[in-house]
């Protein structure tokens, strides 16, 4: 029981750490593409 809660705490901490980490790989490519599309749409108006 105690181990389980410790495990859950560790997972929560790891999830936060992962969210703080800079994105990379395919997700980063998606971020770049979204940013470029947003900029293009802004100029078009």
C-alpha positions in Angstrom: 0.0 0.0 0.0 2.7 2.5 1.0 4.8 1.5 -2.0 1.9 2.1 -4.3 1.4 5.7 -3.1 5.2 6.3 -3.4 5.0 4.9 -6.9 2.1 7.2 -7.8 3.9 10.2 -6.4 7.0 9.4 -8.5 4.8 9.0 -11.6 3.2 12.4 -11.0 6.6 14.0 -10.5 8.0 12.4 -13.7 4.9 13.6 -15.6 5.5 17.2 -14.5 9.2 16.9 -15.4 8.3 15.6 -18.9 5.9 18.5 -19.4 8.6 21.0 -18.4 11.1 19.4 -20.9 11.3 21.1 -24.2 9.4 19.2 -26.9 11.4 17.3 -29.5 10.9 15.0 -32.4 7.6 14.8 -34.3 5.8 17.0 -31.7 8.3 19.8 -32.1 7.8 19.6 -35.9 4.1 20.0 -35.3 4.7 23.0 -33.0 6.9 24.7 -35.7 4.3 24.0 -38.4 1.5 25.4 -36.3 3.5 28.5 -35.5 4.3 29.1 -39.2 0.7 28.6 -40.3 -0.5 31.0 -37.6 2.0 33.6 -38.8 0.9 33.2 -42.4 -2.7 33.4 -41.5 -2.0 36.6 -39.5 -0.2 38.3 -42.5 -3.0 37.3 -44.9 -5.7 39.2 -43.0 
